[in-house]
Amino acid sequence: MITREKKCAPKALAVAGAALMTLVFGADAARAEVLLTPFAGVDFSGSSRGTPVTYGGALGFLGAGIAGFELEFATTPDFFGNAANGDVFNENNVITLMGNFLLAVPGPVRLYGAVGFGLMKTRLEDPDRLFSIDSNDFGFNVGGGVIFFLGDHIGLRGDIRFFRDFSDNQPDGDFDIDLGQVDYWRAVGGITFRF
């Protein structure tokens, strides 16, 4: 009798977990959409030099309601310019990895707002390789866009966001956070695959 109860325990936990998920997330959890979007565009204004090309991808989850989540990666080579064009820095880039909360209008055209936090990695190197800076900072982004679905599984996406890093403005061992030196706007477009 004791052995049967032990064998049934995992099944009972699975049923209880499913019931809890249904109560917490409601019917939207069953109709969740998985969105995969490769994208490309430009960074502009703020710390960027000119309009460097950026590219990356996003993996998102949207329910039939308005709330969703997304994990996004992007890289921008030559963010601070290029020595071949007379700029100060030779090799440089900005890489972002952000987790974003989404609020989206339901329907075939999904207007959305996004806010998120994550990693901003900045790399700078002068042409003579006298100095090199590699910085891993926390950052945030805020913005929005639109996804226009052309059918059940493919859509077009346009997005504009503002990015800014956080930094420790007084490296004295205390936990001090302030806005950093790297800030810019980003405009991208991509193809969204819906699963």
NORHU-V208254 format. One record per residue. N is the residue number from 1. RES is the residue in one letter. PHI is phi in radians with two decimals (none if undefined). OMEGA is omega in degrees with one decimal (NA if undefined). Layout:
# NORHU-V208254
n & res & phi & omega
N & RES & PHI & OMEGA
N & RES & PHI & OMEGA
This chain:
# NORHU-V208254
n & res & phi & omega
1 & M & none & 179.5
2 & I & -1.15 & -179.5
3 & T & -1.10 & 179.5
4 & R & -1.10 & 179.5
5 & E & -1.11 & 179.1
6 & K & -1.15 & 179.8
7 & K & -1.21 & -179.0
8 & C & -1.40 & -176.5
9 & A & -1.01 & 178.6
10 & P & -1.07 & 178.7
11 & K & -1.15 & 179.5
12 & A & -1.12 & 176.9
13 & L & -1.13 & 179.0
14 & A & -1.12 & 178.7
15 & V & -1.12 & 179.0
16 & A & -1.10 & 178.2
17 & G & -1.12 & 178.1
18 & A & -1.12 & 178.3
19 & A & -1.12 & 178.7
20 & L & -1.13 & 177.7
21 & M & -1.07 & 179.3
22 & T & -1.12 & 178.6
23 & L & -1.17 & -176.6
24 & V & -1.28 & -173.7
25 & F & -1.74 & 177.6
26 & G & 1.19 & -177.8
27 & A & -1.24 & -178.8
28 & D & -1.09 & -178.4
29 & A & -1.11 & -179.1
30 & A & -1.26 & -177.6
31 & R & -1.84 & -177.1
32 & A & -1.11 & 176.8
33 & E & -1.83 & 172.2
34 & V & -1.78 & -176.7
35 & L & -2.06 & 176.1
36 & L & -2.05 & -174.9
37 & T & -2.29 & 165.5
38 & P & -1.34 & -176.7
39 & F & -2.51 & 174.8
40 & A & -2.61 & 179.9
41 & G & 3.13 & -177.4
42 & V & -2.36 & 169.1
43 & D & -1.76 & -179.3
44 & F & -2.67 & 177.3
45 & S & 1.14 & 178.5
46 & G & 1.08 & -175.3
47 & S & -1.41 & -176.1
48 & S & -1.26 & 179.9
49 & R & -1.76 & -175.9
50 & G & 1.35 & 176.8
51 & T & -2.27 & -178.8
52 & P & -1.16 & 179.9
53 & V & -1.33 & 176.8
54 & T & -2.17 & 177.3
55 & Y & -2.64 & -178.3
56 & G & 3.04 & -178.9
57 & G & -2.79 & -179.9
58 & A & -2.37 & 173.4
59 & L & -2.06 & -174.1
60 & G & -2.16 & 177.6
61 & F & -2.32 & 178.4
62 & L & -2.19 & 174.6
63 & G & -1.51 & 177.7
64 & A & -1.24 & 177.3
65 & G & -1.47 & -174.4
66 & I & -1.88 & -172.7
67 & A & -1.68 & 177.4
68 & G & -2.82 & -179.0
69 & F & -2.46 & -179.0
70 & E & -2.57 & 171.7
71 & L & -1.97 & -171.8
72 & E & -2.29 & 176.3
73 & F & -2.19 & 176.8
74 & A & -2.57 & 175.9
75 & T & -2.33 & 179.6
76 & T & -2.27 & 174.2
77 & P & -1.21 & 177.8
78 & D & 0.97 & -179.9
79 & F & -1.06 & -178.1
80 & F & -1.72 & 180.0
81 & G & 1.77 & -177.9
82 & N & -2.46 & -178.8
83 & A & -1.07 & 178.3
84 & A & -1.11 & 178.2
85 & N & -1.71 & 179.9
86 & G & 1.56 & 178.4
87 & D & -1.41 & -174.4
88 & V & -1.24 & -170.4
89 & F & -1.72 & -179.5
90 & N & -1.53 & 177.8
91 & E & -1.80 & 179.4
92 & N & -2.76 & 176.8
93 & N & -2.86 & 171.2
94 & V & -2.25 & 178.3
95 & I & -2.11 & 178.4
96 & T & -2.15 & 171.5
97 & L & -2.34 & -171.5
98 & M & -2.19 & 168.2
99 & G & -1.81 & -172.2
100 & N & -2.13 & 171.3
101 & F & -1.63 & -177.3
102 & L & -2.01 & 167.6
103 & L & -2.11 & -172.0
104 & A & -2.24 & 175.0
105 & V & -1.31 & 178.1
106 & P & -1.15 & 175.7
107 & G & 2.20 & -179.2
108 & P & -1.24 & 172.8
109 & V & -1.98 & -174.0
110 & R & -1.91 & 169.1
111 & L & -1.31 & -177.8
112 & Y & -2.54 & 170.4
113 & G & -1.99 & -177.3
114 & A & -2.44 & 171.4
115 & V & -2.52 & -177.6
116 & G & -2.81 & -179.0
117 & F & -2.34 & 177.6
118 & G & 3.00 & -175.2
119 & L & -1.73 & 169.9
120 & M & -2.14 & -179.8
121 & K & -1.81 & -178.7
122 & T & -2.03 & 178.2
123 & R & -2.26 & 178.6
124 & L & -2.33 & 176.1
125 & E & -2.61 & 180.0
126 & D & -1.43 & -175.9
127 & P & -1.05 & -179.6
128 & D & -1.50 & -179.9
129 & R & 0.99 & 176.7
130 & L & -1.36 & 176.0
131 & F & -2.50 & 178.9
132 & S & -2.51 & -180.0
133 & I & -2.13 & 171.4
134 & D & -2.10 & -175.9
135 & S & -2.19 & 173.9
136 & N & -1.96 & -177.1
137 & D & -2.17 & 169.0
138 & F & -1.34 & 178.1
139 & G & -2.61 & 177.1
140 & F & -2.42 & 174.2
141 & N & -2.48 & 177.9
142 & V & -2.55 & -179.5
143 & G & 3.00 & -178.9
144 & G & -3.12 & -178.9
145 & G & 3.14 & -178.1
146 & V & -2.54 & 171.2
147 & I & -2.06 & 179.3
148 & F & -1.92 & -177.4
149 & F & -1.42 & 179.7
150 & L & -1.57 & -179.7
151 & G & -2.96 & -178.4
152 & D & -1.29 & -170.1
153 & H & -2.20 & -177.3
154 & I & -2.31 & 176.7
155 & G & -2.58 & 176.1
156 & L & -1.92 & -176.3
157 & R & -2.26 & 172.3
158 & G & -2.19 & -170.2
159 & D & -2.60 & 172.6
160 & I & -2.33 & -176.7
161 & R & -2.51 & 173.6
162 & F & -1.88 & 179.9
163 & F & -2.06 & 176.2
164 & R & -2.66 & 178.3
165 & D & -1.67 & 170.5
166 & F & -1.81 & 177.5
167 & S & -2.54 & 174.2
168 & D & -1.61 & -173.9
169 & N & -1.32 & 177.4
170 & Q & -2.35 & -177.7
171 & P & -1.24 & -177.0
172 & D & -2.00 & -179.1
173 & G & 1.61 & 176.9
174 & D & -1.48 & 179.9
175 & F & -1.55 & 178.8
176 & D & -2.00 & 178.3
177 & I & -2.10 & 177.2
178 & D & -2.48 & 174.4
179 & L & -1.17 & -177.1
180 & G & -1.56 & -175.5
181 & Q & -1.62 & -175.4
182 & V & -1.71 & 175.3
183 & D & -2.55 & -179.1
184 & Y & -2.94 & 172.5
185 & W & -1.81 & 178.4
186 & R & -2.36 & 175.3
187 & A & -2.12 & -178.4
188 & V & -2.38 & 172.7
189 & G & -2.37 & -179.1
190 & G & -2.84 & 176.3
191 & I & -1.84 & -179.3
192 & T & -1.79 & 175.1
193 & F & -1.84 & -176.4
194 & R & -1.86 & -179.6
195 & F & -2.07 & NA
